[in-house]
Amino acid sequence: MKASYNELYINEVKSFKDGEFILFGLTDIPTIPYKDNFLQIHYSSPSYNSLNTVLYQYRVLELNESWSEWVENTSIELKNLSYGDYNFEVRSRINETLSTNTETYSFTIARPYYLTNTAIAIYILLLIALIILLNGFYIWYFKRQKERALLKQQKELELRNLTNEKNLIELRNAKLRGDIEHRNKELAISTMAMIKKNETLNELKEELNNLPKTVESKSLKKMLDKNLNSKQDWLTFEEAFNNADKDFFKKIKELHPSLTSGDLRLCVYLRLNLSSKEIAPLLNISPRSVEIKRYRLRKKLDLSREDSLTSYIVEI
């Protein structure tokens, strides 16, 4: 078919891949891979008058709505195109006469692999996974922070409780110390009263021995002996001692079950750190007799000569 005068044609469209050109059909709409986004388009306008110069003008609607300058080149290279659909238009001019047609070529630059639907789906899945992961992390983090805060509050509460218990124990100990001091004071007063009373009775007994022996003097001497060996005095003293040192009798009886009541009485006076001279009037015997009792008690307790009887009893 004979081409009409001043009519324009697109002759060839090709791309460049792996060192070789690839030709595309002129009627199809090719899809060009993003990495090969280079396109070379050849066009021409047959002219029967070689004296007339044919000029060409083109535009890519998606890139620029305006036409290019008029040039003689019969091809154009489109490089570094972004993905999307394109429409290429070209027309010619001979002298001042435009070509009877504007030739159009449509093509598509494919999305890059990282913007394909599959990639986008993967990104969405990764984003969802990241959101779930971050949400889980924040839940774990705030839960951990809450646990730490609760643990801190619990420790502070325990510390306050310990402090309160310590203060309460100190108050109780102070009260106990006060009670012990009071009981010890009562015991000391009771002991000193017994010692003073027995000393006085012994002095009266000695004075009575120097007087002529009469029925009255004998009766009075019996009365003095009875008061010197008064069980009531001992019971009163024992009660006061038990209030001040409750576990002593129990401990010493467990350690030495063979001790008699007289031995226990001597142990009590030794625990009060009384000397033999101070113990004598309490037992209504001489200091020498007290030393003998101490010796016998040492043997019952199975103590050596190097061991202090008083120290042993005090430490029980």
Secondary structure, DSSP 8 states (H G I E B T S, - for coil): ----TT--EEEEEEEEETTEEEEE-SSS--EE-GGG-EEEEEEE---S-TTS-EEEEEEETTT-SS----B--SEEEEES--SEEEEEEEEEEETTEE-S--EEEEEEE---GGGSHHHHHHHHHHHHHHHHHHHHHHHHHHHHHHHHHHHHHHHHHHHHHHHHHHHHHHHHHHHHHHHHHHHHHHHHHHHHHHHHHHHHHHHHHHHHHHS---HHHHHHHHHHHHHHT-HHHHHHHHHHHHHH-TTHHHHHHHH-TT--HHHHHHHHHHHTT--HHHHHHHHTS-HHHHHHHHHHHHHHTT--TTS-HHHHHHH-
